[in-house]
Amino acid sequence: MKSTLFSATLFAVSAATVAAATILSDLDHAQHEPHAALQKRGFYEDGFKIFKRKRNAHACMMSIVFIVLFPLGAISMHLPFRGIRVTTRVHAPIQILGFAMMIGAMGLGIDIAAVDLNFFASSTSTKAHVVIGLLTCSVLILFQPALGLLQHLHFRRTAKKSVFAYIHRWTGRVAICLGWINSGLGFQLVPISLVSTGSLVRNFVLMGVLGALWFFLVGWDGYRHHWAKKEKLGAYRVGWDKGSVLRRQHAVEDGTNDEVKLESSHTGNQGTTAGEQHL
């Protein structure tokens, strides 16, 4: 106990010493350069520099959300993970992180549009970037989490998809595509001549790679689902052509369960015979 208390006291004294040394160093630096503090304060009071920082933060966060996080969350639903609950362990955490970042970036965007650029004034024409951004983010905030939660609860009860799943899926897909379009509109609004080449290349390369992977997985899953249904219908059609019809009948005998009867009808040149086969 005493050793622990002594260690804590020593740590506190060390921290206080470091803090005091830092303060004294700053005071000494301010005495030798009296304008340093004023220059630093002036930097943060410069409205244009603050505007640039907010604009860059908004662009960076929204790019991460709509070009990286949301597509990765969508891609995770199509990957062949085994032994992992993809929806709750992979998809939901990624989308929640992106959702939180999107709300923060949306707040920055509204502040920039209202305070710095005065886009919401009646005398100013509304920009497409602002309209698409507000519409997309508002729809995601209002509907997407609720739709995902409703589908999850429905799946836990029935182990099936519901209409909430399809609305949730297509709302997310449309929102991601609108986010990609709005990214280009945002660069155009800056204007694009002031955006560094590295930022443009990085954004559009990531968009192309993740978008191509996402579209491929969606198309591949759709292709497999289509051919699985086609093969299933083909098997039914073969059975129908052979004259086989499956019926489920309730047994009336004591202690027996439901039975499935396969009735086969064969048509010949001289007449028709029917037989029943119990499965």
C-alpha positions in Angstrom: 0.0 0.0 0.0 2.8 2.4 0.9 4.7 1.6 -2.2 1.7 2.2 -4.3 1.1 5.6 -2.6 4.7 6.5 -3.0 4.6 5.6 -6.8 1.5 7.7 -7.3 3.0 10.6 -5.5 6.2 10.4 -7.5 4.2 10.3 -10.7 2.1 13.3 -9.7 5.3 15.3 -8.8 6.9 14.3 -12.1 3.9 15.4 -14.1 3.7 18.7 -12.2 7.4 19.3 -12.9 7.0 18.7 -16.6 4.0 21.0 -16.7 5.9 23.7 -14.9 8.9 23.4 -17.1 6.7 23.7 -20.2 5.0 26.8 -18.9 8.3 28.4 -18.0 9.6 27.6 -21.4 6.6 29.2 -23.1 7.0 32.3 -20.9 10.7 32.5 -21.8 9.9 32.1 -25.5 7.2 34.8 -25.2 9.7 37.2 -23.6 12.2 36.7 -26.3 9.6 36.8 -29.1 6.8 39.1 -27.8 4.8 38.8 -31.1 4.7 35.0 -31.1 1.7 34.7 -28.9 -0.1 37.4 -30.9 0.7 35.7 -34.1 -0.6 32.4 -32.8 -3.8 34.0 -31.6 -4.2 35.9 -34.9 -3.9 32.6 -36.8 -6.9 31.1 -35.0 -8.8 34.4 -35.3 -8.4 34.5 -39.0 -11.8 33.7 -40.4 -10.6 32.4 -43.8 -8.1 30.0 -42.2 -10.8 28.6 -39.9 -13.1 28.3 -42.9 -10.5 26.3 -44.8 -10.0 24.0 -41.8 -13.7 23.4 -41.5 -14.0 22.8 -45.2 -11.2 20.3 -45.3 -12.5 18.5 -42.3 -15.9 18.2 -43.9 -14.5 16.9 -47.1 -12.2 14.4 -45.5 -14.9 13.0 -43.1 -17.5 12.7 -45.8 -15.1 11.1 -48.2 -14.2 8.5 -45.6 -17.8 7.8 -44.8 -19.3 7.5 -48.4 -16.2 6.2 -50.2 -14.7 3.8 -47.6 -16.9 3.0 -44.6 -20.4 2.7 -46.1 -19.2 0.6 -49.1 -17.2 -1.6 -46.8 -20.3 -2.2 -44.7 -22.3 -3.1 -47.8 -19.5 -5.3 -49.1 -19.4 -7.2 -45.8 -22.9 -8.5 -46.4 -21.7 -10.3 -49.5 -18.5 -11.9 -48.3 -18.5 -15.6 -47.5 -17.7 -15.4 -43.7 -18.3 -18.6 -41.8 -18.9 -18.8 -38.1 -19.3 -15.1 -37.8 -22.5 -13.1 -37.4 -21.8 -10.7 -40.1 -24.8 -8.4 -39.5 -24.1 -7.7 -35.8 -20.3 -8.3 -35.7 -19.1 -6.6 -39.0 -21.8 -4.7 -40.8 -23.4 -2.9 -37.9 -20.2 -1.6 -36.3 -18.8 -0.3 -39.6 -22.1 1.5 -40.4 -22.5 2.9 -36.9 -19.0 4.4 -37.1 -19.7 5.9 -40.5 -23.1 7.1 -39.3 -21.5 9.0 -36.4 -18.8 10.5 -38.7 -21.5 11.5 -41.2 -23.5 13.4 -38.6 -20.4 15.3 -37.5 -19.5 16.1 -41.1 -23.0 17.2 -41.8 -22.9 19.6 -38.9 -19.7 21.1 -40.3 -21.3 21.4 -43.7 -24.3 23.2 -42.4 -22.2 25.6 -40.5 -20.0 26.3 -43.5 -23.1 26.8 -45.8 -25.0 29.0 -43.3 -22.2 31.1 -41.7 -19.3 31.2 -44.0 -20.8 31.0 -47.5 -24.4 32.2 -46.7 -25.9 29.6 -49.0 -29.2 29.6 -47.1 -30.0 33.2 -47.7 -33.0 34.0 -49.9 -30.9 36.0 -52.3 -28.4 33.2 -52.9 -29.1 30.3 -55.3 -29.1 26.9 -53.6 -26.2 24.7 -54.7 -26.7 21.2 -55.9 -24.0 19.9 -53.5 -25.9 21.3 -50.5 -29.3 20.0 -51.6 -28.1 16.5 -52.3 -26.0 16.3 -49.2 -28.9 17.5 -46.9 -31.4 15.2 -48.6 -29.1 12.1 -48.5 -28.0 12.5 -44.9 -31.5 13.3 -43.6 -32.9 10.2 -45.2 -30.2 8.1 -43.8 -30.6 9.6 -40.3 -34.4 9.3 -40.3 -35.0 5.9 -41.9 -31.9 3.7 -42.3 -31.2 2.7 -38.6 -34.9 2.0 -38.0 -35.2 -0.1 -41.1 -32.1 -2.1 -40.2 -33.4 -2.7 -36.7 -36.8 -3.8 -37.9 -35.4 -6.2 -40.3 -33.1 -7.6 -37.7 -36.0 -8.2 -35.2 -38.1 -9.7 -38.0 -35.2 -12.1 -39.0 -34.8 -13.2 -35.4 -38.5 -14.2 -35.2 -38.9 -15.7 -38.6 -35.4 -16.3 -40.1 -36.7 -14.6 -43.3 -36.4 -11.3 -45.1 -39.1 -8.7 -44.9 -39.9 -5.6 -46.9 -37.8 -3.7 -44.4 -34.7 -5.5 -45.7 -35.3 -4.5 -49.3 -36.0 -0.9 -48.4 -33.0 -0.8 -46.2 -30.7 -2.3 -48.8 -31.8 -0.1 -51.7 -31.9 3.1 -49.6 -28.3 2.4 -48.7 -27.2 1.7 -52.2 -28.8 4.9 -53.6 -27.4 6.9 -50.7 -23.8 5.7 -51.4 -24.1 6.5 -55.1 -25.5 10.0 -54.3 -22.6 10.5 -51.9 -20.1 9.6 -54.7 -21.8 12.1 -57.0 -21.9 14.8 -54.3 -18.2 14.3 -53.7 -17.5 15.5 -57.3 -19.9 18.3 -56.9 -18.1 19.4 -53.7 -14.8 19.5 -55.5 -16.4 21.5 -58.2 -17.8 23.9 -55.7 -14.4 24.6 -54.1 -13.5 25.0 -57.2 -11.7 22.0 -58.4 -8.6 24.0 -59.6 -7.8 24.6 -55.9 -8.0 20.9 -54.9 -4.7 19.1 -54.9 -4.1 16.4 -57.4 -3.3 13.9 -54.7 -6.7 14.3 -53.1 -8.5 13.8 -56.4 -6.5 10.7 -57.3 -6.9 9.2 -53.8 -10.7 9.8 -53.7 -11.5 8.5 -57.2 -9.1 5.5 -57.0 -10.7 4.3 -53.7 -14.1 5.0 -55.2 -13.3 2.9 -58.3 -11.7 0.0 -56.5 -14.3 -0.4 -53.7 -17.2 0.4 -56.1 -16.1 -2.2 -58.6 -15.7 -4.8 -55.8 -19.1 -3.9 -54.4 -20.9 -4.1 -57.8 -19.2 -7.3 -58.6 -20.3 -9.0 -55.4 -23.8 -7.7 -55.8 -24.0 -9.0 -59.4 -22.4 -12.3 -58.5 -24.9 -12.9 -55.6 -27.8 -11.9 -57.9 -26.5 -14.3 -60.6 -26.2 -17.2 -58.2 -29.7 -16.5 -56.8 -31.2 -16.3 -60.3 -29.7 -19.6 -61.4 -30.6 -21.3 -58.2 -34.2 -20.4 -58.7 -34.0 -21.4 -62.3 -32.6 -24.8 -61.5 -35.3 -25.3 -58.8 -38.0 -24.3 -61.2 -36.4 -26.6 -63.8 -36.6 -29.6 -61.3 -40.3 -28.8 -60.7 -40.9 -28.6 -64.4 -39.3 -32.0 -65.0 -41.4 -33.5 -62.3 -44.6 -32.0 -63.8 -43.8 -33.3 -67.3 -43.4 -36.8 -65.9 -46.9 -36.5 -64.3 -45.8 -36.5 -60.7 -47.7 -34.3 -58.2 -46.7 -34.1 -54.6 -49.6 -34.0 -52.1 -49.5 -33.8 -48.3 -52.3 -35.8 -46.6 -53.2 -36.1 -43.0 -53.2 -39.7 -41.8 -56.3 -40.8 -40.0 -54.8 -43.9 -38.6 -53.8 -44.0 -34.9 -50.3 -42.7 -34.1 -49.3 -41.8 -37.6 -47.9 -38.5 -38.8 -48.4 -36.6 -42.0 -47.5 -38.5 -45.1 -46.5 -37.3 -48.5 -48.0 -39.2 -51.4 -46.6 -39.2 -54.8 -49.3 -39.8 -57.4 -48.1 -40.8 -60.8 -50.3 -41.0 -63.8 -49.2 -42.8 -66.9 -51.1 -42.4 -70.1 -50.9 -45.2 -72.8 -52.5 -45.8 -76.1 -55.2 -48.1 -74.7 -56.1 -46.4 -71.4 -54.9 -44.6 -68.3 -53.7 -46.2 -65.0 -53.0 -44.4 -61.8 -50.9 -45.5 -58.9 -49.9 -44.1 -55.5 -46.5 -44.3 -53.9 -46.0 -43.4 -50.2 -42.8 -41.6 -49.4 
